[in-house]
């Protein structure tokens, strides 16, 4: 669950160095996860601020966001964040759109879109920031969403199934597809790289 970081002139500064706001996701319901992590269930979304002068982090705000916001990505220009929900139940995962208050660090969910996959764990932009691609590792799916000028998501445009298969809960070995990320090649800006942890392969 990598944090999302941003700097902003609205965040108070103690001297000449700007503070950095980090956005973190956490699990709210471990009963619908594909694994059994330790620790307690939480609120779902947390904001912490880093002061470079002091070299310290301070929590600003937690937001009740459910279920299991596992991956967070900020819009490149707008105060919006996109979050994946990581679940394996029949309802499936979603991509949530949240409005970000940079001063308080609070996020308010303003929209939810079905991914049509389970355990969605990663998002990636296309080169023009016109589409988001979501990765669902439980059923090896890539889902694309068109993004409007105001940052809102359209309903899922395409659901691409890497392979049709039956996955055993504990079997993540050779021969079982297990995709976890999709990454835009920074050199071409056109090719997406999808690593498969089960087959030890890289799909292009």
FIVOGU-80779 format. One line per 5 residues: number of its first residue (from 1); their letters; for each residue x, y, z of N, C-alpha, C. Coordinates in steps of 0.1 Angstrom, whole numbers. Example, Ala and Ser with C-alpha at 12.3 -4.5 7.8 and 13.67 -1.06 7.14 Angstrom:
<pts>
1) AS) 132,-57,78,123,-45,78,132,-33,78 | 128,-22,71,137,-11,71,129,0,79
</pts>
This chain:
<pts>
1) XXXXX) 8,-12,0,0,0,0,9,12,0 | 14,16,-11,23,27,-11,16,40,-8 | 22,49,0,15,62,2,16,71,-9 | 7,81,-10,7,91,-20,12,104,-13 | 21,111,-20,27,123,-14,25,135,-22
6) XXXXX) 23,147,-16,22,159,-24,26,171,-15 | 31,181,-22,34,193,-15,25,204,-19 | 23,214,-10,13,224,-13,16,237,-5 | 14,248,-12,17,261,-5,7,263,6 | -5,256,6,-15,259,16,-11,251,29
11) XXXXX) -2,242,28,2,235,40,12,244,48 | 10,247,61,19,256,68,33,252,67 | 42,261,67,56,259,67,63,265,79 | 73,259,85,79,265,97,90,274,93 | 96,273,81,106,282,76,105,283,61
16) XXXXX) 116,281,54,116,282,39,112,269,32 | 113,257,39,111,244,33,96,240,34 | 90,236,23,76,232,24,74,219,31 | 63,217,38,60,204,44,53,195,33 | 54,182,35,48,173,25,37,165,32
21) XXXXX) 26,163,25,15,156,30,15,142,24 | 15,132,33,14,118,28,0,112,31 | -5,105,21,-18,98,22,-16,83,23 | -22,77,33,-20,63,35,-33,56,37 | -34,44,31,-46,35,32,-44,24,41
26) XXXXX) -54,18,47,-54,7,56,-66,-2,55 | -65,-13,62,-76,-23,61,-87,-20,72 | -99,-21,67,-111,-18,76,-118,-31,79 | -116,-41,70,-124,-54,72,-115,-65,67 | -108,-72,76,-98,-83,72,-105,-95,67
31) XXXXX) -118,-97,70,-125,-109,67,-128,-111,52 | -126,-100,44,-128,-100,30,-115,-99,22 | -104,-101,29,-91,-101,22,-87,-115,17 | -78,-115,8,-72,-127,2,-61,-133,12 | -57,-125,21,-47,-130,31,-51,-125,45
36) XXXXX) -43,-129,54,-46,-126,68,-35,-118,75 | -35,-105,73,-24,-97,79,-26,-95,94 | -15,-92,101,-16,-89,115,-21,-75,117 | -22,-72,130,-27,-58,133,-42,-57,134 | -46,-45,138,-60,-42,140,-66,-36,128
41) XXXXX) -79,-37,127,-86,-29,116,-87,-15,120 | -88,-6,110,-87,8,113,-98,16,105 | -95,29,104,-105,38,98,-105,37,83 | -93,34,77,-92,32,63,-82,42,56 | -83,55,60,-75,65,54,-69,74,64
46) XXXXX) -56,77,62,-49,85,72,-40,95,64 | -39,107,70,-30,118,65,-20,121,75 | -7,121,71,4,126,79,12,136,72 | 18,145,79,25,156,74,40,155,78 | 49,157,69,63,156,72,69,170,72
51) XXXXX) 76,173,83,83,186,85,97,184,82 | 103,189,71,117,187,68,127,194,77 | 122,204,84,130,212,93,133,203,106 | 122,196,110,123,188,122,127,174,119 | 124,170,106,126,156,103,116,146,109
56) XXXXX) 104,151,111,94,143,118,81,143,111 | 73,132,113,60,131,108,50,133,119 | 38,139,115,27,142,124,14,138,118 | 6,130,125,-7,127,119,-16,139,119 | -23,141,108,-33,152,107,-47,147,109
61) XXXXX) -51,138,101,-65,134,100,-67,120,96 | -77,113,102,-81,100,96,-95,102,91 | -98,94,80,-111,95,74,-117,80,74 | -130,79,77,-136,66,77,-140,63,62 | -132,54,56,-134,50,42,-134,35,42
66) XXXXX) -144,29,36,-146,14,36,-150,10,22 | -146,-3,19,-138,-12,27,-124,-13,21 | -114,-13,30,-100,-16,27,-94,-8,15 | -93,5,17,-86,13,6,-71,10,6 | -68,1,-4,-54,-5,-4,-44,3,-12
71) XXXXX) -48,11,-22,-39,18,-31,-45,32,-33 | -37,42,-32,-41,56,-34,-33,63,-45 | -40,70,-54,-33,77,-64,-40,91,-65 | -32,102,-65,-37,115,-66,-38,119,-81 | -49,127,-84,-50,133,-97,-38,143,-99
76) XXXXX) -32,143,-111,-20,152,-113,-22,166,-111 | -34,171,-112,-37,186,-112,-47,190,-102 | -57,181,-99,-69,184,-91,-67,178,-77 | -74,184,-68,-74,179,-54,-84,167,-52 | -81,157,-60,-89,144,-60,-79,133,-59
81) XXXXX) -84,122,-52,-76,110,-50,-84,98,-55 | -78,88,-60,-85,76,-64,-79,65,-55 | -88,56,-50,-85,46,-41,-91,33,-46 | -84,22,-45,-89,9,-48,-93,2,-35 | -104,-6,-35,-109,-14,-24,-104,-28,-26
86) XXXXX) -98,-34,-16,-92,-47,-18,-102,-57,-10 | -110,-64,-18,-119,-74,-13,-120,-86,-23 | -124,-98,-17,-126,-110,-26,-140,-115,-25 | -149,-107,-19,-163,-112,-18,-170,-110,-31 | -182,-114,-32,-190,-114,-45,-193,-100,-50
91) XXXXX) -193,-90,-41,-196,-77,-46,-184,-71,-54 | -172,-76,-52,-161,-72,-59,-155,-58,-55 | -144,-55,-61,-137,-42,-57,-143,-30,-64 | -139,-19,-59,-143,-6,-65,-131,3,-66 | -132,14,-75,-123,25,-74,-132,37,-69
96) XXXXX) -127,42,-58,-133,53,-51,-127,66,-55 | -135,77,-57,-129,90,-60,-132,98,-47 | -122,105,-42,-123,113,-30,-118,127,-32 | -126,136,-26,-122,150,-26,-112,153,-14 | -101,158,-17,-90,160,-7,-90,175,-2
101) XXXXX) -90,176,11,-88,189,17,-73,190,22 | -65,197,14,-50,197,17,-47,202,31 | -54,212,36,-51,218,48,-53,209,60 | -65,202,60,-68,192,71,-63,178,68 | -61,175,55,-58,161,52,-69,152,51
106) XXXXX) -82,157,52,-94,149,52,-98,146,38 | -103,134,35,-108,130,22,-122,125,24 | -131,130,15,-145,126,14,-148,119,1 | -153,107,2,-157,99,-10,-168,106,-17 | -167,108,-30,-177,115,-38,-182,106,-49
111) XXXXX) -176,94,-51,-180,85,-62,-174,72,-60 | -181,61,-65,-176,48,-64,-179,41,-78 | -169,34,-83,-171,27,-96,-167,13,-95 | -176,4,-100,-173,-11,-100,-161,-14,-109 | -152,-22,-104,-141,-27,-112,-144,-39,-120
116) XXXXX) -153,-47,-115,-157,-60,-120,-145,-70,-119 | -138,-68,-108,-127,-77,-104,-126,-77,-89 | -118,-86,-84,-116,-87,-69,-102,-85,-65 | -100,-80,-53,-87,-77,-47,-79,-67,-57 | -86,-56,-60,-79,-46,-68,-69,-39,-60
121) XXXXX) -56,-38,-65,-45,-34,-57,-36,-24,-63 | -39,-19,-75,-30,-10,-81,-37,-2,-92 | -33,11,-94,-38,19,-104,-27,25,-112 | -29,28,-125,-19,35,-133,-26,44,-143 | -20,56,-146,-25,65,-156,-19,61,-170
126) XXXXX) -27,65,-180,-21,64,-194,-12,77,-195 | -5,78,-206,4,89,-208,-3,103,-209 | -15,104,-212,-22,116,-213,-31,120,-202 | -31,111,-192,-39,113,-180,-54,113,-184 | -58,105,-193,-72,105,-198,-79,92,-193
131) XXXXX) -71,82,-189,-76,69,-185,-69,64,-173 | -76,57,-164,-70,49,-153,-71,34,-156 | -61,27,-153,-61,12,-154,-60,6,-140 | -69,-3,-137,-69,-9,-124,-65,-24,-125 | -58,-29,-116,-53,-43,-115,-60,-50,-104
136) XXXXX) -66,-62,-108,-73,-70,-97,-65,-84,-97 | -58,-86,-86,-50,-98,-87,-57,-111,-84 | -68,-111,-77,-75,-123,-74,-80,-131,-86 | -85,-123,-96,-90,-129,-108,-83,-124,-121 | -70,-119,-119,-62,-115,-130,-69,-107,-141
141) XXXXX) -74,-95,-137,-81,-86,-146,-75,-72,-146 | -76,-66,-158,-72,-52,-160,-85,-45,-164 | -88,-34,-157,-100,-27,-160,-97,-12,-163 | -102,-7,-174,-99,7,-178,-111,16,-175 | -108,28,-171,-118,39,-168,-114,51,-176
146) XXXXX) -123,57,-183,-121,71,-189,-122,81,-177 | -114,91,-178,-114,102,-168,-118,115,-175 | -129,121,-169,-134,134,-175,-124,145,-171 | -127,157,-177,-119,169,-174,-120,173,-159 | -131,170,-153,-133,174,-139,-127,163,-129
151) XXXXX) -121,153,-135,-115,142,-127,-124,131,-124 | -137,132,-127,-146,121,-124,-144,109,-134 | -147,97,-129,-145,85,-137,-158,81,-144 | -157,76,-156,-168,70,-162,-169,56,-157 | -180,49,-160,-181,35,-157,-170,27,-164
156) XXXXX) -167,15,-159,-156,7,-165,-159,6,-180 | -148,8,-188,-149,8,-203,-145,-6,-208 | -135,-12,-203,-131,-25,-207,-126,-33,-195 | -130,-46,-194,-124,-55,-184,-117,-66,-192 | -104,-66,-191,-95,-75,-198,-91,-86,-188
161) XXXXX) -94,-99,-192,-91,-110,-184,-78,-116,-189 | -68,-116,-181,-55,-122,-186,-56,-136,-190 | -62,-144,-181,-64,-158,-184,-77,-162,-176 | -85,-171,-182,-96,-177,-174,-92,-189,-167 | -93,-189,-154,-87,-200,-146,-95,-201,-133
166) XXXXX) -92,-211,-125,-97,-213,-112,-85,-211,-103 | -86,-202,-93,-75,-200,-84,-77,-206,-71 | -68,-214,-66,-68,-219,-53,-63,-208,-43 | -70,-207,-32,-67,-196,-22,-52,-196,-18 | -47,-208,-16,-33,-208,-11,-23,-211,-21
171) XXXXX) -27,-213,-34,-17,-217,-44,-13,-205,-53 | -1,-200,-50,4,-189,-58,18,-194,-63 | 17,-204,-72,30,-211,-77,30,-210,-92 | 40,-216,-98,41,-217,-112,28,-222,-118 | 23,-215,-129,11,-220,-136,-1,-213,-132
176) XXXXX) 0,-205,-121,-12,-197,-116,-9,-182,-118 | -18,-175,-126,-16,-161,-128,-18,-153,-116 | -9,-143,-113,-10,-135,-101,-5,-122,-104 | -12,-114,-111,-8,-100,-115,-11,-91,-104 | -1,-81,-102,-3,-72,-90,-1,-57,-94
181) XXXXX) 5,-54,-105,7,-40,-109,6,-39,-124 | 4,-27,-128,5,-23,-143,13,-10,-143 | 23,-10,-151,32,1,-151,35,6,-165 | 32,19,-167,35,26,-180,49,27,-183 | 54,22,-194,68,23,-198,71,38,-200
186) XXXXX) 81,44,-192,83,58,-192,90,63,-205 | 96,53,-212,104,57,-224,95,58,-236 | 86,48,-238,77,49,-250,64,57,-247 | 60,56,-234,47,62,-231,35,55,-237 | 37,44,-243,26,36,-250,25,22,-245
191) XXXXX) 36,16,-240,35,2,-236,33,1,-221 | 24,-8,-217,22,-11,-203,29,-25,-199 | 35,-25,-188,42,-37,-183,34,-43,-171 | 31,-56,-172,23,-62,-162,31,-74,-157 | 37,-74,-145,44,-85,-139,34,-96,-134
196) XXXXX) 38,-108,-136,30,-120,-131,38,-127,-121 | 34,-126,-108,42,-133,-97,40,-148,-97 | 30,-153,-103,27,-167,-103,36,-175,-113 | 36,-169,-125,43,-175,-136,58,-170,-138 | 61,-160,-130,75,-153,-131,77,-148,-146
201) XXXX) 67,-141,-151,67,-135,-164,64,-121,-164 | 67,-114,-174,63,-100,-176,56,-98,-189 | 43,-94,-188,35,-92,-200,35,-78,-205 | 35,-76,-218,36,-63,-224,24,-61,-232
</pts>
